[in-house]
Amino acid sequence: MKVYQKLAYLVVQHQTCIEHNNTKWMHNSKKELEERCDLFTGGDIESCEVDLEKSNNKLLVLYVSFRHVDEWGYNKGLTNHTIRVRPSLTEIEISVQSSSYGKDTNGIKAYLRDTFANFLNEDALYKLHQL
């Protein structure tokens, strides 16, 4: 199972728990989603969060904050992005939208698309051992 499949599974599990008022498993699935999203952070990616209301078994919506620095490592600011992940028959489709006035600062959209494509296509069991 790929990471994106595991995230989608957890989203559906969380939504099913809400429908059936199963607070224990609802908490467990949300906690695991948060832990898995934390694996995305590090380096210049400051935060990653799954939108549990907009995500489902056919779409993952992630909110990401990215810290930009100049060539000397000084802070140039934070940009926020929405990443939408859709499965297809052969791969996943990833779109990146910037909430920072549509800016594509330093080609950040392509960088985030490539970074998340690589990570989301990894084996979920391998990533589980990194938790």
HELIX and SHEET records of a PDB file:
HELIX    1   1 VAL A    3  GLU A   19  1                                  17    
HELIX    2   2 THR A   23  ASP A   38  1                                  16    
HELIX    3   3 THR A  105  GLY A  107  5                                   3    
HELIX    4   4 ILE A  108  LEU A  120  1                                  13    
HELIX    5   5 ALA A  124  LEU A  128  1                                   5    
SHEET    1   A 4 ILE A  45  VAL A  50  0                                        
SHEET    2   A 4 LEU A  60  VAL A  69 -1                                        
SHEET    3   A 4 ASN A  75  PRO A  87 -1                                        
SHEET    4   A 4 ILE A  92  SER A  98 -1                                        
END                                                                             
